[in-house]
Amino acid sequence: MAIEELPHRLRQVAESFGIDADRYDRARPSYPDELIQRVIAASPGTEFLDVGCGTGIGARQYRASGINVLGVDVDTRMAEFARRTGINVEIGKFEEWDSSGRSFDAVVAGQAWHWVDPVLGAIKAAQVLRPHGLLALYWHVFDPPAEVAEPFDEVLSRVAPDGPLKSPGLGLQQRNLQRAVEGIRTAGGFSEPEEWQFEWQRDYTRDEWLDHLGTTGQLTILPPDQLATVLDVVGAGIDSVGGHFTMHYVTLATAATLSSSK
């Protein structure tokens, strides 16, 4: 399998999001409440471990619903931001993280499990989950209008033709989800993974979407001049549709329950 198909090996991207943690937290979307409530309902209790918690976007949503959340993240800058919002975060690569004997009712990961080895991650999750504990993993897919998507694809192919990641469209995120499912099956000890899907939408202004783009995928590691070129081209596309647009999102999820005995 080619390296670009194994994002958990692309550490320079995975560890680049903390360059501007404030922007990341401001620009990245939260998760649909329907997803959050379904995860809570499927969990046997309220002690959650949020893998790759970042700035705590998802963790704060769980906390608002009465869940106790511990985050794990490799990036100290992202963790420091999350801590300022009241989320307890420990630093480490999840596959190697020391749980110190603690266990959890659910292990969750939003927009992050593709940075984790899918088999080793599932094995680690099984080690820290309580009997009947839940492993829930999810990703956003966004589908901008052609006037926004086509300029982005064109300019990215031009300025970074050899970049490791492209736009996080349906195909890429479906591959992430299927790698996660296969990892859970290979690890063993879990029920057959379920797959969930949640559709929603959000309106963006030109500035809001450009702010978001600067936090995504390979754009976080582009040189400043190349990033400026990408944002200028995409901005012109948004201007062509009136300076704002509606983004249609699908959040893809997989969830599996640990067997009663480890």
C-alpha positions in Angstrom: 0.0 0.0 0.0 1.4 3.4 -1.0 2.4 5.8 1.8 -0.2 8.4 0.7 -2.8 5.7 1.5 -1.5 5.4 5.1 -2.1 8.8 6.7 -1.1 7.5 10.2 2.5 7.6 8.8 2.3 11.2 7.7 3.3 12.6 11.1 4.4 16.0 9.6 0.8 16.6 8.7 -0.7 15.1 11.8 1.5 17.2 14.0 1.1 20.5 12.1 -2.4 21.5 13.2 -1.1 23.2 16.4 0.7 25.8 14.4 -2.3 28.0 15.0 -4.5 26.3 17.5 -6.8 29.3 18.0 -7.6 29.3 14.3 -8.1 25.6 14.3 -10.7 25.8 17.1 -12.4 28.8 15.6 -12.6 27.5 12.0 -13.2 23.7 12.4 -16.8 22.6 12.6 -18.3 20.9 15.6 -20.1 17.5 15.3 -23.8 17.1 14.7 -25.7 16.7 18.0 -27.4 13.6 16.6 -24.0 11.9 16.5 -23.0 13.0 19.9 -26.3 11.8 21.4 -26.1 8.5 19.6 -22.6 7.8 20.9 -23.7 8.7 24.4 -26.7 6.4 24.2 -24.6 3.5 22.9 -22.0 3.8 25.7 -22.5 1.9 28.9 -21.4 4.8 31.0 -20.1 8.4 31.1 -16.3 8.1 31.2 -14.9 8.9 27.8 -11.5 8.9 26.2 -11.2 11.3 23.3 -8.3 10.2 21.0 -6.7 13.0 19.0 -8.9 15.5 20.9 -7.1 18.5 19.4 -8.4 21.7 20.8 -11.4 19.9 22.4 -14.1 20.7 19.9 -15.8 17.3 20.4 -14.8 16.9 24.0 -16.6 20.1 24.9 -19.8 18.8 23.2 -19.7 15.6 25.2 -19.0 17.6 28.4 -22.0 19.8 27.8 -24.1 16.6 27.7 -22.8 15.5 31.1 -19.9 13.2 30.0 -16.5 13.1 31.8 -13.9 13.4 29.1 -10.1 12.8 29.1 -8.3 13.8 25.9 -5.1 12.3 24.4 -3.2 14.2 21.7 0.3 14.3 20.3 0.4 18.1 20.0 1.1 20.1 23.2 -0.1 23.3 21.5 -3.5 21.8 20.8 -3.6 20.3 24.2 -2.8 23.6 25.9 -5.8 25.2 24.1 -8.1 22.4 25.1 -7.0 22.7 28.7 -7.8 26.4 28.7 -11.4 25.4 27.9 -11.5 23.0 30.8 -10.7 19.7 29.1 -8.1 17.5 30.8 -5.6 16.3 28.2 -2.6 14.0 28.3 0.2 14.1 25.7 1.1 11.0 23.7 0.6 8.9 20.6 -2.4 6.8 21.4 -0.9 3.5 20.5 1.9 4.1 23.0 0.0 6.1 25.6 0.1 4.8 29.2 -3.4 4.6 30.7 -1.9 3.9 34.2 -4.6 1.2 34.7 -7.5 3.5 34.0 -10.5 2.3 32.0 -13.3 4.0 30.0 -16.8 3.4 28.9 -16.1 4.8 25.4 -13.1 5.6 23.3 -14.0 8.2 20.6 -12.1 9.9 17.9 -13.4 12.7 15.6 -11.4 13.6 12.5 -8.4 11.8 14.1 -8.4 8.0 13.8 -6.7 8.1 10.4 -3.6 9.4 12.2 -3.7 6.2 14.4 -2.5 2.8 13.2 -5.9 1.2 12.6 -5.0 -2.3 14.1 -2.8 -1.1 16.9 -5.3 1.6 17.8 -8.1 -0.9 18.0 -6.0 -3.2 20.2 -5.2 -0.3 22.5 -8.8 0.7 22.6 -9.8 -2.8 23.7 -7.2 -2.6 26.5 -8.6 0.5 28.0 -12.3 -0.1 27.5 -14.5 -1.6 30.1 -16.6 -4.6 29.2 -19.3 -3.6 26.7 -17.4 -0.4 26.2 -17.9 1.5 22.9 -15.3 2.5 20.2 -16.8 5.2 18.0 -14.8 6.9 15.2 -16.1 9.5 12.8 -15.1 11.9 10.0 -16.7 14.9 8.2 -17.1 14.8 4.4 -17.9 18.2 2.8 -19.2 18.9 -0.6 -18.7 22.5 -1.7 -20.3 23.8 -4.8 -18.4 23.5 -8.1 -17.5 27.2 -8.1 -15.5 26.5 -4.9 -14.4 22.9 -5.3 -13.0 23.1 -8.8 -10.7 26.1 -8.3 -9.4 24.4 -5.1 -8.6 21.2 -6.9 -7.0 23.0 -9.8 -4.8 25.3 -7.8 -3.8 22.6 -5.3 -2.7 20.3 -8.2 -0.7 23.2 -9.6 1.1 24.4 -6.5 1.5 21.1 -4.6 1.2 18.2 -7.2 3.1 15.8 -5.0 1.3 16.6 -1.7 0.3 13.7 0.5 -3.3 14.6 0.9 -6.0 16.2 -1.2 -9.4 17.6 -0.5 -11.2 15.4 2.2 -13.9 14.3 -0.1 -16.2 11.3 0.2 -13.8 8.8 -1.3 -10.9 9.7 1.0 -13.1 9.6 4.2 -14.8 6.4 3.1 -11.3 4.8 2.8 -10.5 6.2 6.3 -13.6 4.6 7.7 -13.0 1.3 5.9 -9.5 1.1 7.3 -10.9 1.7 10.7 -13.5 -1.0 10.3 -10.9 -3.5 9.0 -8.6 -2.6 11.9 -11.4 -3.3 14.4 -12.1 -6.6 12.8 -8.4 -7.6 12.8 -7.9 -6.6 16.4 -10.7 -8.8 17.5 -12.8 -8.7 20.6 -15.4 -6.3 19.3 -18.8 -6.7 17.8 -19.2 -6.3 14.1 -18.7 -2.6 13.5 -21.9 -0.6 12.6 -21.7 2.3 10.2 -23.7 5.5 10.8 -24.2 8.5 8.6 -25.4 12.0 9.5 -26.3 14.7 7.0 -26.2 18.4 7.9 -25.3 21.8 6.5 -23.6 25.0 7.4 -23.4 28.5 5.7 -20.0 30.0 5.1 -18.8 33.5 4.2 -15.7 33.9 2.1 -13.6 34.7 5.1 -15.0 31.9 7.2 -14.2 29.2 4.5 -10.7 30.5 3.8 -10.1 30.5 7.6 -11.2 26.8 7.6 -9.1 25.8 4.6 -6.0 27.0 6.3 -6.5 24.3 8.9 -7.0 21.3 6.6 -4.8 18.5 5.3 -1.6 19.4 3.5 -2.5 23.2 3.5 -1.1 23.3 7.0 2.4 22.5 5.7 2.3 24.5 2.5 4.9 27.4 2.3 3.1 30.8 3.0 3.3 31.9 -0.7 1.7 28.7 -1.9 -1.0 28.9 0.7 -1.7 32.5 -0.2 -2.1 31.4 -3.9 -4.6 28.7 -3.0 -6.6 31.0 -0.8 -6.7 33.7 -3.4 -7.9 31.3 -6.1 -10.6 29.8 -3.9 -11.6 33.2 -2.6 -12.2 34.3 -6.2 -14.5 31.3 -6.7 -16.5 32.2 -3.6 -16.8 35.8 -4.8 -18.3 34.4 -8.0 -21.2 33.0 -6.1 -21.9 36.1 -4.1 -19.2 35.8 -1.3 -21.0 33.1 0.6 -22.3 29.6 0.1 -24.0 26.6 1.9 -21.7 23.6 2.6 -23.4 20.2 2.7 -21.8 17.9 5.2 -22.0 14.2 5.8 -20.5 12.8 9.0 -19.5 9.2 8.5 -19.1 7.0 11.7 -18.3 3.5 12.7 -19.0 2.1 16.1 -18.3 -1.3 17.8 -18.8 -2.7 21.2 -16.2 -4.6 23.2 -17.1 -8.1 24.3 -18.0 -8.7 27.9 -14.5 -10.2 28.7 -11.1 -9.1 27.5 
